[in-house]
Amino acid sequence: MKILITGAAGFIGMNLCQKLLHRGDQLVAVDNLNSYYDPSLKQARLGQIEASSKGSWEFHKLDISDPEALLTLVKSHPDIAVIVHLAAQAGVRYALTDPFAYARSNLLGQVAVLELVRHLPRLRRLVYASSSSVYGGNQKLPFAESDPVTHPISLYAATKGAGELLAESYSHLFQTPMVGLRFFTVYGPWGRPDMAPWLFSQAIRTGQPIRLFNHGKQSRDFTYIDDIIQGVVAAIDQPSLPDGLLHRLYNLGNNRPVELMRFIAILENCFGKKAIIDPQPMQPGDVASTWADIGRSQAELGYHPMTSIEDGLRQFTDWFQNHVSA
Ligand SMILES: NC(=O)c1ccc[n+]([C@@H]2O[C@H](COP(=O)([O-])OP(=O)(O)OC[C@H]3O[C@@H](n4cnc5c(N)ncnc54)[C@H](O)[C@@H]3O)[C@@H](O)[C@H]2O)c1
């Protein structure tokens, strides 16, 4: 099956490309390799994909907020059957520095990718990344797909929520099945340097203090990368959406939230070293807790996260120590 993947050089993109190539799919992959974090990590991920590709993938350095460039690309691949759209400006805090990066990639880029459905006669479905952040200040736990998501508390969340609404309208207008996946704090080897597993590991390793927001009174439904990839592949392969729907949202989380202090204790164990904690007030845009209700994705996608936080962090820290000492 030919699949277009955006954000292929990203954390989730790389892991997905490897999985799909391994099972024999043909990939057309794009990424603009921007410098939100060190582009050499993105280049290294592309090297990993290349090593497992056996020639059945092609990579294009391309910005999804350039609709003409995207259109030119897909015109030479009219047999694309599935789009997996992962490219986005990620991260909650960076929106206070560069809000327009979010508008370009997550709004204009989302429309440019959705527009492709008009030009791909054999397209079976479009799967795109949303985020647990759309639940915003939701007080009801765990977060279910049927909960209202009208109170985003960060610009990132607002653009991800807008992406869902844009997909809703395009699926209706062009009768194309679409699936939005709300990922919950994904971690694992080849992860992102702006996220807690990497930042905390780096601090423990080098004896620097960990800046712990809301004085550590936070919990996250950390979800291991292999479990997330199982969910994304299930969304690609799902034969049809239930009840004749054209657009469906699924939480991909772990359903086991972890208090940040426990998270740090597990990392201390992995490194055999104590962390230095620097308690800080709550950051604007952050939420205190996330917790995924995964009943719908279990029932309709057969999604079953298997990885405990202890095993997942061991995998991550083993990779991390090799990576930083390479
Ligand atoms: N990792 C998580 O915990 C998490 C949680 C919720 C949602 N998500 C979503 O999942 C998706 C993948 O996240 P990730 O963690 O792999 O992030 P990532 O930043 O590692 O990957 C995103 C990739 O998209 C590329 N990109 C960004 N803007 C682009 C543009 N305009 N044109 C082309 N390429 C562009 C980046 O260069 C990057 O390689 C994103 O949509 C993100 O919002 C991730």
The ligand as a Gaussian input file, in Angstrom:
#p B3LYP/6-31G(d) Opt

LIG

0 1
 N        5.058000      13.305000      21.159000
 C        3.948000      13.540000      21.854000
 O        3.898000      13.307000      23.088000
 C        2.706000      14.068000      21.186000
 C        1.552000      14.239000      21.994000
 C        0.397000      14.727000      21.389000
 C        0.373000      15.002000      20.029000
 N        1.500000      14.848000      19.278000
 C        1.432000      15.163000      17.851000
 O        2.009000      14.091000      17.110000
 C        2.644000      14.576000      15.943000
 C        4.084000      14.095000      15.913000
 O        4.735000      14.546000      17.095000
 P        6.256000      14.232000      17.431000
 O        6.362000      14.075000      18.895000
 O        6.758000      13.183000      16.526000
 O        6.899000      15.654000      17.076000
 P        8.200000      16.019000      16.250000
 O        8.388000      17.496000      16.413000
 O        9.325000      15.130000      16.622000
 O        7.767000      15.688000      14.762000
 C        7.072000      16.586000      13.931000
 C        7.836000      16.682000      12.616000
 O        7.093000      17.552000      11.759000
 C        7.987000      18.374000      11.078000
 N        7.295000      19.603000      10.710000
 C        6.830000      20.565000      11.547000
 N        6.262000      21.553000      10.831000
 C        6.366000      21.188000       9.523000
 C        5.969000      21.789000       8.309000
 N        5.361000      22.991000       8.285000
 N        6.210000      21.148000       7.143000
 C        6.825000      19.932000       7.142000
 N        7.244000      19.317000       8.269000
 C        7.005000      19.941000       9.439000
 C        9.137000      18.619000      12.049000
 O       10.355000      18.967000      11.387000
 C        9.222000      17.296000      12.801000
 O       10.218000      16.462000      12.246000
 C        2.491000      16.083000      15.979000
 O        1.355000      16.420000      15.199000
 C        2.229000      16.383000      17.450000
 O        1.476000      17.580000      17.591000
 C        2.670000      14.375000      19.830000

